[in-house]
């Protein structure tokens, strides 16, 4: 996985306006439980001006999940609330659920990085 992260970070450096590279690198780092390293990448991904509100909701949920895993619950809630306001099922539904109950490391077992569509397949 380290090699994939290396190449994703290289892609992010070469194409700074492409949001997929930091998202995928951040998700892989989450799977490796390297939350501190994942957070800036996921935040960078969430700053992108998405045309599709579903992608924006996903980006906010991933930031919230990372913050939950770091024990920063209040900050995580803010990102979940932003995703919930976009009202894009099933992601916004997951965000509402995470507002009530934090995301846990055990849930990372349900996350499978998907390189074909450049996101993560997850049970929202």
Secondary structure as GFF3:
##gff-version 3
##sequence-region A 1 124
A	DSSP	alpha_helix	2	14	.	.	.	ID=ss1
A	DSSP	alpha_helix	19	31	.	.	.	ID=ss2
A	DSSP	alpha_helix	35	46	.	.	.	ID=ss3
A	DSSP	alpha_helix	53	69	.	.	.	ID=ss4
A	DSSP	alpha_helix	73	85	.	.	.	ID=ss5
A	DSSP	alpha_helix	91	100	.	.	.	ID=ss6
A	DSSP	three_ten_helix	105	110	.	.	.	ID=ss7
A	DSSP	beta_strand	112	114	.	.	.	ID=ss8
A	DSSP	beta_strand	119	121	.	.	.	ID=ss9
###
